[in-house]
Amino acid sequence: MANNGNIIITFPDGSVKEFPKGVTSADIAASISKGLAEDVLVAEVNGKLVDLVMPISEDAAVKFFKFEDEDGKKVYWHTTSHIMAQAIEELFPGAKFGVGPPIEHGFYYDVDSEHRFTEEDLKKIEDKMLEIAKRDLKTVREELKRIDAIEYFRKKRVDPYKVEILEDIAKNEDVVSLYHQGGFTDLCRGPHMPTTSKLKNVKLLNVSGSYWRGDSGRQQLQRIYGISFPKKKDLDNYLKFLEEAEKRDHRKIGKQLDLYSTHEEAGAGLVYWHPNGAIIRMQLEDFWRKAHLEGGYELLYTPHMGKSWLWETSGHLGFYKESMYAPMTVDEQQYYMKPMNCPFHIMIYKTHLRSYKDLPLRWAELGTVYRYEKSGVLHGLLRVRGFTQDDAHIFCTHEQIESEIIEVIRFAKSIFASLGFDILNYYLSTKPVDAVGEDELWVKATDSLISALKHEGLSYEVDEGGGAFYGPKIDIKIKDALGREWQLSTIQFDFNMPMRFDMKYIGEDGKEHQPFMVHRALLGSMERFFGILIEHYAGAFPLWLAPVQAAIIPITDNQLDYAKEVQDKIKKAGLRVELDDRREKMGYKIRDWETRKVPYMLVLGDKEKQNQSITVRAHKKGDLGSFILDEFIKTMLTERDTKSINPQ
């Protein structure tokens, strides 16, 4: 604190300035510029996000966040969810509210109301939200003892959901906070925008069902999703993005191209791969196996189930039982369908006494696992109950670990580049409070991950304390053609299972040592990755993956004999081709194959028959002109073998 009683505020660039004690972040922003004061949504004071109107009574480091910043977006969307709840309450009296958080894109609120919300209702709520915004209602934070807050929501503002949150979820908190805006009050940690007038543009997207606290035995609520932006053009752009995402929905394209199906009557969350989808899966698996063998991995196959002691030893029955299928009894022994492959790989490891000379062992498996996901979260290929992991485990010495991690990162980059994903983001998760394993191992493992990332010149974000209890990890996320980020690859240390299974190797010193174990998935699962791939390419797969790589379309029956010759020649070259000999008009057949997103259509008329040539049409590009058949086959083979990629 300055000698004159003022406080010293330090800014992110290192500059400092004196202000009177009790100054607010809003006052500080206004002293810098009018534009900053208008745009800032929330402040960070000494590392904690706070409301702009909170007085600062001591020296502090202050940072401001606008909508362009991640924290700014979260606060904007969180306040918008409160405004939506207020609008619902005014339009539909008697509504009660569960939770209403900001999410990755926008916000939602769970609502308990006798009224069933429709699309027309959403527009009414939007209009009411904008009306509330124009009222310029100030958001006021009030702190109460938890017992007083319980009394408030029992008697003054009756809401059983808030009471349950206070009695259960917040039971260890002595003081909680409420936020008031006009006549509306909500239980919330905050922070929030200083006024409702900051809300400028909003769109409520849809209504879905949800269960209170995710429990299917509890009250069913209505979850209303929305998005909001300070600028109209940003909202318009986002709605266009949603429209494009809707066109790419893998469930629609999967049906259109006859790739896969699911059948709830035969088992929810289980995927049936149709011939077209199976061809793509085969190509992916063949590519995966070849890459792994070339990368120094050995391939394994393991059972689909194991006795209960295996899952007790691994810890799954202790930590993961709710996500496992119920056991089956065979020969008076309980068996479980495997939720993961790792214990099986450890069993193979333990069939021999291993030496440091045997390590590293890199074992990979396309292993099908089964996890019980609640029916409400099942979603096409992206969330299923039976799926095939592209799993791998690395067992190595402490000295080998950094070089192994470097190779895994390089391997992942190579695999994703071949599949058309060049934008990768890296995230490091460190030791949590409830960690197992010696501190020395955690330090060694974390340092190895950091060194590997730095060695490869990769920037990364750190999630302090975000690692699993059994080890630190690197997550690799890809961006698709729409700029959406998908979590796929994980490089995960595990100190838990090597201890539980008493894994050993004989070191150079002749003594027993515990190996480092690394779980490593690249694509995550074939099913989920296939869903992402469908949406990335909008179903227009590159030639090497396309179920049908070329369609032959004779103009009349006069070219049928030649068309069959062309088909045989292309098939012998190892390409996938279909002959369309339907007696339909040319325009219809071309449109049909265009809808099926086949990469090439080979049109044959009398001229082509006479010249032993073909006229080629490419998907989305149209007529490419005339080609000698053998030359175009070479072109397709080159495109296939180089895995040429051109996402739509």
C-alpha positions as CSV (number, residue, x, y, z in Angstrom):
1,M,0.0,0.0,0.0
2,A,1.2,3.5,-0.9
3,N,2.2,5.9,1.9
4,N,-0.8,8.1,1.3
5,G,-3.2,5.2,2.0
6,N,-3.9,4.5,-1.7
7,I,-3.5,1.0,-3.0
8,I,-1.2,-0.1,-5.8
9,I,-2.7,-1.8,-8.9
10,T,-0.4,-3.9,-11.1
11,F,-1.4,-4.5,-14.7
12,P,-0.5,-7.5,-16.9
13,D,2.2,-5.5,-18.7
14,G,4.0,-4.9,-15.4
15,S,2.9,-1.2,-15.1
16,V,1.5,0.1,-11.8
17,K,-0.9,2.8,-10.8
18,E,-2.2,4.2,-7.5
19,F,-6.0,4.2,-6.8
20,P,-8.0,5.1,-3.7
21,K,-8.8,2.2,-1.4
22,G,-12.2,0.7,-2.3
23,V,-11.8,1.4,-6.0
24,T,-13.7,-1.1,-8.2
25,S,-12.4,-2.9,-11.3
26,A,-15.0,-0.9,-13.3
27,D,-13.5,2.3,-12.0
28,I,-10.0,1.2,-13.0
29,A,-11.2,0.2,-16.5
30,A,-12.9,3.6,-16.9
31,S,-9.7,5.4,-15.9
32,I,-7.8,3.6,-18.7
33,S,-10.3,4.2,-21.5
34,K,-14.0,4.6,-22.3
35,G,-13.8,1.7,-24.8
36,L,-12.3,-0.7,-22.2
37,A,-15.0,0.3,-19.7
38,E,-17.7,-0.5,-22.2
39,D,-16.2,-3.8,-23.3
40,V,-14.9,-5.3,-20.1
41,L,-17.1,-8.0,-18.6
42,V,-15.2,-9.3,-15.6
43,A,-11.9,-8.8,-13.8
44,E,-9.3,-11.0,-12.3
45,V,-8.0,-9.6,-9.0
46,N,-5.0,-11.4,-7.5
47,G,-5.8,-14.5,-9.5
48,K,-9.5,-14.7,-8.7
49,L,-12.4,-13.7,-11.1
50,V,-14.6,-11.1,-9.4
51,D,-17.5,-8.8,-10.3
52,L,-16.5,-5.5,-11.8
53,V,-18.3,-3.7,-9.0
54,M,-16.4,-5.4,-6.1
55,P,-14.4,-3.0,-4.1
56,I,-10.6,-3.6,-3.9
57,S,-9.1,-2.8,-0.5
58,E,-5.5,-3.9,-0.9
59,D,-2.7,-3.9,-3.4
60,A,-3.6,-6.2,-6.3
61,A,-2.7,-7.5,-9.7
62,V,-5.7,-6.8,-12.0
63,K,-6.5,-8.2,-15.4
64,F,-9.6,-7.5,-17.5
65,F,-11.5,-9.8,-19.7
66,K,-13.7,-8.9,-22.7
67,F,-16.0,-11.2,-24.7
68,E,-13.1,-12.2,-26.9
69,D,-11.5,-13.9,-23.9
70,E,-12.5,-17.3,-22.7
71,D,-13.4,-16.0,-19.2
72,G,-15.3,-13.1,-20.7
73,K,-17.4,-15.5,-22.8
74,K,-18.2,-17.7,-19.8
75,V,-19.4,-14.7,-17.7
76,Y,-21.4,-13.3,-20.6
77,W,-23.2,-16.6,-21.2
78,H,-23.6,-17.2,-17.5
79,T,-25.4,-13.9,-17.0
80,T,-27.5,-14.6,-20.1
81,S,-28.7,-17.8,-18.5
82,H,-29.8,-15.9,-15.5
83,I,-31.6,-13.4,-17.7
84,M,-33.3,-16.4,-19.5
85,A,-34.5,-17.8,-16.1
86,Q,-35.9,-14.4,-15.2
87,A,-37.7,-14.2,-18.6
88,I,-39.2,-17.7,-18.1
89,E,-40.3,-16.8,-14.6
90,E,-42.1,-13.7,-15.8
91,L,-43.7,-15.5,-18.7
92,F,-44.5,-18.8,-17.0
93,P,-45.1,-18.1,-13.2
94,G,-44.4,-21.1,-11.0
95,A,-41.3,-22.3,-12.9
96,K,-38.5,-23.7,-10.7
97,F,-34.9,-23.8,-11.7
98,G,-32.1,-26.5,-11.5
99,V,-28.7,-25.3,-12.7
100,G,-27.8,-22.9,-15.5
101,P,-24.1,-22.9,-16.3
102,P,-22.2,-21.5,-19.2
103,I,-20.9,-24.3,-21.5
104,E,-18.4,-24.5,-24.4
105,H,-20.8,-22.8,-26.8
106,G,-23.4,-20.8,-24.9
107,F,-25.5,-21.8,-21.9
108,Y,-28.4,-23.8,-20.7
109,Y,-30.8,-23.8,-17.8
110,D,-32.8,-26.7,-16.4
111,V,-36.4,-25.7,-15.8
112,D,-39.2,-27.4,-13.9
113,S,-42.5,-26.2,-15.3
114,E,-45.9,-27.6,-16.0
115,H,-45.7,-25.8,-19.3
116,R,-44.1,-27.8,-22.1
117,F,-41.9,-25.4,-24.0
118,T,-42.2,-25.1,-27.8
119,E,-40.3,-23.3,-30.6
120,E,-42.9,-20.5,-30.3
121,D,-42.2,-20.2,-26.6
122,L,-38.5,-19.9,-27.2
123,K,-39.1,-16.8,-29.4
124,K,-41.3,-15.3,-26.7
125,I,-38.6,-15.9,-24.1
126,E,-35.9,-14.4,-26.4
127,D,-38.0,-11.2,-26.7
128,K,-38.6,-11.0,-23.0
129,M,-34.8,-11.5,-22.4
130,L,-34.0,-8.5,-24.7
131,E,-36.7,-6.5,-22.9
132,I,-35.1,-7.3,-19.5
133,A,-31.7,-6.3,-21.0
134,K,-33.1,-2.9,-21.9
135,R,-34.2,-2.4,-18.3
136,D,-30.5,-2.1,-17.4
137,L,-31.0,-4.1,-14.2
138,K,-27.9,-4.2,-12.0
139,T,-26.6,-7.5,-10.9
140,V,-26.1,-7.4,-7.1
141,R,-24.2,-10.0,-5.1
142,E,-25.3,-10.8,-1.6
143,E,-23.4,-13.2,0.7
144,L,-25.4,-15.2,3.3
145,K,-24.7,-17.9,5.8
146,R,-25.7,-21.2,4.2
147,I,-28.4,-21.9,6.8
148,D,-29.9,-18.5,6.1
149,A,-29.9,-19.1,2.3
150,I,-31.7,-22.4,2.9
151,E,-34.3,-20.6,4.8
152,Y,-34.6,-18.0,2.0
153,F,-35.3,-20.6,-0.7
154,R,-37.7,-22.5,1.6
155,K,-39.9,-19.6,2.6
156,K,-39.2,-16.3,0.7
157,R,-38.4,-17.6,-2.8
158,V,-39.6,-21.2,-2.7
159,D,-37.3,-23.4,-4.9
160,P,-36.6,-27.0,-3.7
161,Y,-33.8,-27.4,-6.2
162,K,-31.8,-24.5,-4.6
163,V,-32.5,-26.0,-1.2
164,E,-31.1,-29.4,-2.2
165,I,-28.0,-27.8,-3.7
166,L,-27.4,-25.9,-0.4
167,E,-28.1,-28.9,1.7
168,D,-26.1,-31.4,-0.3
169,I,-23.7,-30.0,-2.9
170,A,-22.7,-26.9,-0.9
171,K,-22.9,-28.6,2.5
172,N,-19.3,-27.8,3.4
173,E,-19.6,-24.1,2.7
174,D,-20.4,-21.7,5.6
175,V,-21.1,-18.7,3.3
176,V,-22.8,-18.8,-0.1
177,S,-23.7,-16.0,-2.5
178,L,-27.0,-15.0,-4.2
179,Y,-27.3,-12.7,-7.2
180,H,-30.2,-10.3,-7.6
181,Q,-31.3,-8.6,-10.8
182,G,-34.6,-6.7,-10.5
183,G,-37.2,-9.1,-9.1
184,F,-35.2,-12.2,-9.9
185,T,-32.7,-13.9,-7.5
186,D,-30.6,-17.0,-8.0
187,L,-28.1,-19.0,-6.0
188,C,-24.8,-18.6,-7.7
189,R,-21.0,-18.3,-7.1
190,G,-20.7,-15.7,-9.9
191,P,-19.1,-13.6,-11.1
192,H,-21.6,-11.8,-13.4
193,M,-21.8,-8.9,-15.8
194,P,-22.5,-5.7,-13.9
195,T,-25.8,-5.1,-15.8
196,T,-28.4,-6.9,-17.9
197,S,-27.9,-4.1,-20.6
198,K,-24.7,-5.9,-21.7
199,L,-26.9,-8.5,-23.4
200,K,-27.4,-7.4,-27.0
201,N,-28.1,-10.5,-29.2
202,V,-29.5,-13.9,-28.1
203,K,-30.9,-17.0,-29.8
204,L,-32.5,-19.9,-27.9
205,L,-31.6,-23.0,-29.8
206,N,-33.6,-26.0,-28.6
207,V,-35.3,-27.8,-25.7
208,S,-34.3,-31.2,-24.5
209,G,-35.1,-33.4,-21.5
210,S,-32.8,-33.8,-18.6
211,Y,-33.0,-35.4,-15.2
212,W,-32.3,-33.6,-12.0
213,R,-28.7,-34.2,-11.1
214,G,-28.5,-36.8,-13.9
215,D,-30.5,-39.3,-12.0
216,S,-33.2,-41.0,-14.2
217,G,-35.1,-41.8,-11.0
218,R,-35.5,-38.0,-10.2
219,Q,-37.6,-35.2,-11.6
220,Q,-37.5,-34.8,-15.4
221,L,-36.7,-31.2,-16.3
222,Q,-36.6,-29.2,-19.5
223,R,-33.2,-28.1,-20.6
224,I,-33.2,-24.9,-22.7
225,Y,-30.0,-24.2,-24.7
226,G,-29.0,-20.8,-26.0
227,I,-26.2,-18.6,-27.3
228,S,-25.6,-14.9,-27.1
229,F,-23.2,-12.3,-28.5
230,P,-22.5,-8.6,-28.0
231,K,-22.4,-8.2,-31.8
232,K,-25.2,-9.2,-34.2
233,K,-22.7,-10.3,-36.9
234,D,-21.2,-12.8,-34.5
235,L,-24.5,-14.3,-33.7
236,D,-25.4,-14.5,-37.5
237,N,-22.0,-16.2,-38.2
238,Y,-22.6,-18.7,-35.3
239,L,-26.1,-19.6,-36.6
240,K,-24.6,-20.2,-40.1
241,F,-22.0,-22.4,-38.4
242,L,-24.8,-24.4,-36.7
243,E,-26.6,-24.7,-40.1
244,E,-23.5,-26.1,-41.7
245,A,-22.9,-28.4,-38.7
246,E,-26.5,-29.7,-39.1
247,K,-25.8,-30.5,-42.7
248,R,-22.7,-32.5,-41.6
249,D,-24.5,-34.4,-38.8
250,H,-23.0,-37.9,-39.0
251,R,-26.3,-39.4,-38.1
252,K,-28.0,-37.9,-41.2
253,I,-25.0,-38.6,-43.5
254,G,-24.6,-42.1,-42.0
255,K,-28.2,-42.9,-43.1
256,Q,-27.9,-41.1,-46.4
257,L,-24.7,-43.0,-47.4
258,D,-25.8,-46.3,-45.7
259,L,-22.8,-46.4,-43.5
260,Y,-24.1,-47.7,-40.2
261,S,-27.2,-48.1,-38.0
262,T,-28.1,-48.5,-34.3
263,H,-31.1,-50.5,-33.1
264,E,-32.4,-49.7,-29.6
265,E,-34.7,-52.7,-29.7
266,A,-31.6,-55.0,-30.1
267,G,-29.4,-53.0,-27.7
268,A,-28.9,-49.3,-27.2
269,G,-25.6,-47.8,-28.0
270,L,-24.3,-50.7,-30.1
271,V,-23.2,-49.9,-33.7
272,Y,-24.0,-52.0,-36.7
273,W,-21.5,-51.3,-39.5
274,H,-23.0,-51.6,-43.0
275,P,-20.9,-52.7,-46.0
276,N,-20.1,-49.1,-47.0
277,G,-19.1,-48.2,-43.4
278,A,-17.2,-51.4,-43.0
279,I,-15.1,-50.7,-46.1
280,I,-14.0,-47.3,-44.5
281,R,-13.4,-49.0,-41.2
282,M,-11.3,-51.7,-42.9
283,Q,-9.2,-49.0,-44.6
284,L,-8.7,-47.1,-41.4
285,E,-7.7,-50.3,-39.5
286,D,-5.3,-51.4,-42.2
287,F,-3.7,-48.0,-42.2
288,W,-3.5,-48.1,-38.4
289,R,-1.9,-51.5,-38.2
290,K,0.6,-50.7,-40.9
291,A,1.6,-47.5,-39.2
292,H,2.0,-49.2,-35.9
293,L,4.1,-52.0,-37.2
294,E,6.3,-49.5,-39.0
295,G,6.5,-47.5,-35.7
296,G,7.9,-50.3,-33.7
297,Y,4.7,-51.6,-32.1
298,E,3.6,-55.2,-31.7
299,L,-0.1,-56.1,-32.1
300,L,-2.1,-57.9,-29.5
301,Y,-5.6,-59.5,-29.3
302,T,-7.2,-60.0,-25.9
303,P,-10.5,-61.5,-24.6
304,H,-13.8,-59.5,-24.3
305,M,-14.3,-60.5,-20.7
306,G,-12.5,-61.3,-17.5
307,K,-13.1,-62.7,-14.0
308,S,-14.0,-60.2,-11.3
309,W,-10.6,-60.5,-9.5
310,L,-9.0,-59.0,-12.6
311,W,-11.1,-55.8,-12.3
312,E,-10.8,-55.8,-8.5
313,T,-7.0,-55.8,-8.9
314,S,-7.0,-53.1,-11.6
315,G,-9.3,-50.9,-9.4
316,H,-12.1,-50.8,-12.0
317,L,-14.6,-52.3,-9.6
318,G,-13.7,-49.8,-7.0
319,F,-13.5,-46.7,-9.2
320,Y,-15.5,-47.5,-12.3
321,K,-18.2,-50.0,-11.5
322,E,-21.1,-47.7,-12.4
323,S,-19.8,-47.5,-16.0
324,M,-19.4,-51.3,-16.3
325,Y,-22.0,-53.8,-17.5
326,A,-23.5,-56.1,-14.8
327,P,-21.5,-59.3,-14.2
328,M,-22.5,-62.7,-15.5
329,T,-21.9,-65.9,-13.6
330,V,-20.1,-68.7,-15.3
331,D,-18.9,-71.8,-13.3
332,E,-19.9,-70.0,-10.1
333,Q,-17.4,-67.2,-11.0
334,Q,-18.3,-63.7,-11.9
335,Y,-17.2,-62.3,-15.2
336,Y,-17.3,-58.7,-16.5
337,M,-17.3,-57.5,-20.1
338,K,-14.1,-55.4,-20.3
339,P,-14.4,-51.6,-20.1
340,M,-10.7,-51.3,-20.9
341,N,-7.9,-53.3,-22.4
342,C,-5.1,-52.4,-20.0
343,P,-5.3,-55.3,-17.5
344,F,-5.2,-57.8,-20.3
345,H,-2.0,-56.3,-21.6
346,I,-0.5,-56.4,-18.1
347,M,-1.4,-60.1,-17.9
348,I,0.6,-60.7,-21.1
349,Y,3.5,-58.7,-19.6
350,K,3.6,-60.9,-16.6
351,T,3.9,-64.2,-18.6
352,H,7.7,-63.6,-18.6
353,L,10.3,-62.2,-16.3
354,R,11.2,-59.1,-18.1
355,S,14.7,-57.5,-18.3
356,Y,15.7,-53.9,-19.0
357,K,17.0,-55.3,-22.3
358,D,13.4,-56.2,-23.3
359,L,12.1,-52.7,-22.8
360,P,10.6,-50.7,-24.2
361,L,7.6,-52.8,-25.1
362,R,5.1,-51.1,-27.3
363,W,1.9,-53.1,-27.5
364,A,-1.1,-52.0,-29.5
365,E,-4.6,-53.5,-29.9
366,L,-7.9,-52.6,-31.7
367,G,-9.7,-53.9,-28.7
368,T,-13.5,-53.8,-28.4
369,V,-14.7,-52.6,-24.9
370,Y,-18.1,-52.2,-23.3
371,R,-19.2,-49.4,-21.0
372,Y,-22.6,-48.7,-19.6
373,E,-23.5,-45.1,-20.7
374,K,-26.8,-43.7,-19.5
375,S,-29.4,-43.8,-22.3
376,G,-29.8,-40.0,-22.2
377,V,-26.2,-39.3,-23.3
378,L,-26.1,-41.8,-26.2
379,H,-25.5,-39.9,-29.4
380,G,-25.0,-41.6,-32.7
381,L,-21.4,-42.8,-33.1
382,L,-20.1,-40.2,-30.7
383,R,-21.4,-41.7,-27.4
384,V,-22.0,-45.5,-27.5
385,R,-21.8,-48.5,-25.2
386,G,-19.7,-50.9,-27.3
387,F,-16.7,-49.5,-29.2
388,T,-13.3,-50.5,-30.4
389,Q,-10.4,-48.5,-28.9
390,D,-7.2,-48.0,-30.8
391,D,-5.4,-48.8,-27.6
392,A,-1.7,-49.1,-26.9
393,H,0.5,-49.5,-23.8
394,I,4.1,-48.7,-23.5
395,F,6.2,-50.4,-20.8
396,C,9.6,-48.8,-20.4
397,T,12.4,-47.9,-17.9
398,H,12.6,-44.5,-16.3
399,E,15.5,-43.6,-18.5
400,Q,13.5,-44.4,-21.7
401,I,10.4,-42.4,-20.9
402,E,11.1,-39.0,-22.5
403,S,12.2,-40.4,-25.8
404,E,9.1,-42.7,-25.9
405,I,6.8,-39.7,-25.3
406,I,8.6,-37.7,-28.1
407,E,8.0,-40.6,-30.4
408,V,4.3,-40.9,-29.4
409,I,3.8,-37.2,-30.1
410,R,5.5,-37.5,-33.5
411,F,3.4,-40.6,-34.3
412,A,0.2,-38.8,-33.4
413,K,1.0,-35.8,-35.6
414,S,1.8,-38.2,-38.5
415,I,-1.4,-40.2,-38.2
416,F,-3.6,-37.1,-38.0
417,A,-1.9,-35.4,-41.0
418,S,-2.6,-38.5,-43.1
419,L,-6.3,-38.3,-42.0
420,G,-6.6,-34.6,-42.9
421,F,-6.2,-33.0,-39.4
422,D,-3.3,-30.6,-39.3
423,I,-4.4,-28.3,-36.4
424,L,-3.6,-30.0,-33.1
425,N,-3.7,-28.5,-29.6
426,Y,-1.9,-29.9,-26.6
427,Y,-3.0,-29.9,-22.9
428,L,-0.9,-31.0,-19.9
429,S,-2.7,-32.2,-16.8
430,T,-0.7,-32.4,-13.6
431,K,-0.8,-34.1,-10.2
432,P,-4.2,-33.9,-8.4
433,V,-4.7,-33.9,-4.6
434,D,-5.8,-37.5,-4.4
435,A,-2.9,-38.9,-6.4
436,V,-1.3,-42.4,-5.9
437,G,2.4,-43.1,-6.5
438,E,5.6,-41.6,-5.1
439,D,6.2,-37.9,-5.6
440,E,9.5,-38.7,-7.3
441,L,7.6,-40.7,-10.0
442,W,5.1,-37.9,-10.5
443,V,8.0,-35.3,-10.9
444,K,9.8,-37.6,-13.3
445,A,6.7,-38.3,-15.4
446,T,5.5,-34.7,-15.5
447,D,9.0,-33.4,-16.4
448,S,9.2,-36.0,-19.2
449,L,5.9,-34.8,-20.7
450,I,7.0,-31.2,-20.5
451,S,10.4,-31.9,-22.0
452,A,8.9,-33.9,-24.8
453,L,6.5,-31.0,-25.7
454,K,9.3,-28.5,-25.5
455,H,11.6,-30.8,-27.6
456,E,9.0,-30.8,-30.3
457,G,8.6,-27.0,-30.1
458,L,4.9,-27.4,-29.1
459,S,2.9,-24.8,-27.1
460,Y,0.5,-26.2,-24.6
461,E,-1.9,-25.3,-21.9
462,V,-1.5,-26.6,-18.3
463,D,-4.4,-27.9,-16.2
464,E,-2.9,-27.8,-12.7
465,G,-4.2,-30.7,-10.7
466,G,-6.2,-32.0,-13.6
467,G,-4.4,-35.3,-14.0
468,A,-6.0,-38.6,-13.1
469,F,-5.2,-40.0,-9.6
470,Y,-2.9,-42.5,-11.2
471,G,-0.7,-40.2,-13.3
472,P,-0.2,-37.0,-15.4
473,K,-1.1,-36.9,-19.0
474,I,-1.0,-35.0,-22.3
475,D,-4.3,-34.7,-24.2
476,I,-4.2,-33.9,-27.9
477,K,-7.2,-32.2,-29.5
478,I,-7.8,-31.9,-33.2
479,K,-9.8,-29.2,-35.1
480,D,-12.1,-30.3,-37.8
481,A,-13.2,-28.5,-41.0
482,L,-15.6,-26.3,-39.0
483,G,-13.0,-25.3,-36.5
484,R,-14.5,-27.5,-33.8
485,E,-12.1,-29.0,-31.3
486,W,-12.3,-32.7,-30.5
487,Q,-10.5,-34.6,-27.7
488,L,-8.9,-37.7,-29.3
489,S,-5.4,-38.7,-28.2
490,T,-4.2,-39.2,-24.7
491,I,-0.7,-40.0,-23.4
492,Q,-1.5,-41.1,-19.8
493,F,1.0,-42.2,-17.2
494,D,-0.2,-44.9,-14.8
495,F,1.5,-45.5,-11.4
496,N,-1.6,-47.4,-10.1
497,M,-1.8,-50.6,-12.2
498,P,1.9,-51.4,-12.1
499,M,1.7,-51.3,-8.3
500,R,-1.6,-53.2,-8.1
501,F,-0.3,-56.0,-10.4
502,D,3.2,-56.0,-8.9
503,M,4.8,-55.4,-12.3
504,K,8.6,-55.8,-12.3
505,Y,11.6,-55.9,-14.6
506,I,15.2,-56.7,-13.8
507,G,17.4,-53.7,-14.2
508,E,21.0,-53.3,-15.3
509,D,21.9,-53.5,-11.6
510,G,20.4,-56.9,-11.3
511,K,17.6,-55.7,-9.0
512,E,13.8,-55.6,-9.5
513,H,12.3,-52.3,-10.6
514,Q,8.8,-51.2,-11.4
515,P,8.4,-50.2,-15.1
516,F,6.8,-47.0,-16.3
517,M,3.4,-47.7,-17.9
518,V,1.8,-45.3,-20.4
519,H,-1.7,-45.7,-21.8
520,R,-1.8,-44.3,-25.3
521,A,-4.8,-43.9,-27.6
522,L,-4.7,-41.9,-30.9
523,L,-8.1,-42.0,-32.5
524,G,-9.8,-42.8,-29.2
525,S,-12.3,-45.3,-30.6
526,M,-13.1,-46.3,-34.2
527,E,-16.8,-45.5,-33.7
528,R,-16.4,-42.0,-32.3
529,F,-13.6,-41.2,-34.7
530,F,-15.7,-42.4,-37.6
531,G,-18.4,-40.0,-36.5
532,I,-15.9,-37.1,-36.4
533,L,-14.5,-38.1,-39.8
534,I,-18.0,-38.2,-41.4
535,E,-18.6,-34.6,-40.2
536,H,-15.1,-33.4,-41.1
537,Y,-15.5,-34.5,-44.7
538,A,-19.3,-34.0,-44.8
539,G,-19.4,-37.6,-46.1
540,A,-17.3,-36.8,-49.1
541,F,-14.4,-39.0,-48.1
542,P,-11.0,-38.8,-49.8
543,L,-10.4,-41.5,-52.5
544,W,-8.5,-43.9,-50.3
545,L,-11.4,-44.1,-47.8
546,A,-14.4,-43.8,-50.1
547,P,-16.6,-47.0,-50.2
548,V,-17.1,-46.6,-53.9
549,Q,-14.2,-44.8,-55.6
550,A,-15.6,-44.5,-59.1
551,A,-19.0,-45.0,-60.7
552,I,-19.2,-46.0,-64.4
553,I,-22.2,-44.5,-66.1
554,P,-22.9,-45.6,-69.7
555,I,-25.1,-43.2,-71.6
556,T,-27.1,-46.0,-73.4
557,D,-27.1,-49.8,-73.5
558,N,-24.8,-49.5,-76.6
559,Q,-21.9,-48.8,-74.2
560,L,-22.6,-51.6,-71.7
561,D,-20.0,-54.0,-73.1
562,Y,-17.3,-51.3,-73.0
563,A,-18.5,-50.3,-69.5
564,K,-17.9,-53.8,-68.3
565,E,-14.4,-53.8,-69.8
566,V,-13.7,-50.5,-68.0
567,Q,-15.1,-51.9,-64.7
568,D,-13.0,-55.1,-64.9
569,K,-9.8,-53.1,-65.6
570,I,-10.4,-50.7,-62.7
571,K,-11.2,-53.6,-60.4
572,K,-8.0,-55.5,-61.4
573,A,-6.1,-52.3,-60.5
574,G,-7.4,-52.7,-56.9
575,L,-9.9,-49.9,-57.0
576,R,-13.5,-50.0,-55.8
577,V,-15.9,-49.3,-58.7
578,E,-19.6,-49.8,-59.5
579,L,-21.3,-50.0,-62.9
580,D,-24.6,-48.1,-63.1
581,D,-26.6,-50.0,-65.7
582,R,-30.0,-48.7,-64.6
583,R,-32.3,-47.6,-67.3
584,E,-32.7,-44.1,-65.9
585,K,-32.0,-40.7,-67.4
586,M,-28.3,-39.5,-67.3
587,G,-29.3,-36.4,-65.2
588,Y,-30.9,-38.6,-62.6
589,K,-28.0,-41.0,-62.4
590,I,-25.4,-38.2,-62.1
591,R,-27.5,-36.5,-59.4
592,D,-27.8,-39.8,-57.5
593,W,-24.1,-40.5,-57.5
594,E,-23.4,-36.9,-56.5
595,T,-25.7,-37.4,-53.5
596,R,-23.8,-40.6,-52.7
597,K,-20.6,-38.4,-52.7
598,V,-18.6,-40.8,-54.9
599,P,-15.3,-39.2,-55.8
600,Y,-15.5,-39.9,-59.6
601,M,-18.1,-40.6,-62.2
602,L,-16.9,-42.1,-65.5
603,V,-19.3,-41.3,-68.3
604,L,-19.2,-43.5,-71.4
605,G,-20.8,-42.7,-74.7
606,D,-20.2,-43.8,-78.3
607,K,-17.2,-41.4,-78.6
608,E,-15.6,-42.8,-75.5
609,K,-16.2,-46.4,-76.6
610,Q,-14.6,-45.6,-80.0
611,N,-11.6,-43.9,-78.5
612,Q,-11.2,-46.3,-75.6
613,S,-11.4,-43.3,-73.3
614,I,-13.6,-42.0,-70.4
615,T,-15.1,-38.6,-69.5
616,V,-14.6,-37.9,-65.9
617,R,-16.8,-35.9,-63.5
618,A,-15.5,-35.2,-59.9
619,H,-17.7,-34.8,-56.9
620,K,-18.5,-31.1,-56.3
621,K,-16.2,-30.1,-59.1
622,G,-18.1,-31.3,-62.2
623,D,-16.7,-32.2,-65.6
624,L,-12.9,-32.7,-65.7
625,G,-12.8,-33.7,-69.4
626,S,-11.7,-36.7,-71.4
627,F,-9.0,-39.1,-70.3
628,I,-7.3,-42.3,-71.6
629,L,-8.5,-45.0,-69.2
630,D,-5.1,-46.4,-68.3
631,E,-3.8,-42.9,-67.5
632,F,-6.7,-42.1,-65.2
633,I,-6.3,-45.4,-63.4
634,K,-2.7,-44.3,-62.6
635,T,-4.0,-41.0,-61.4
636,M,-6.5,-42.6,-59.1
637,L,-3.9,-45.0,-57.8
638,T,-1.5,-42.2,-57.0
639,E,-4.3,-40.3,-55.3
640,R,-5.2,-43.4,-53.3
641,D,-1.6,-44.4,-52.3
642,T,-0.6,-40.8,-51.3
643,K,-3.8,-40.5,-49.3
644,S,-4.5,-37.2,-51.0
645,I,-7.0,-35.1,-48.9
646,N,-9.4,-32.4,-49.9
647,P,-12.1,-31.9,-47.3
648,Q,-15.3,-30.3,-48.6
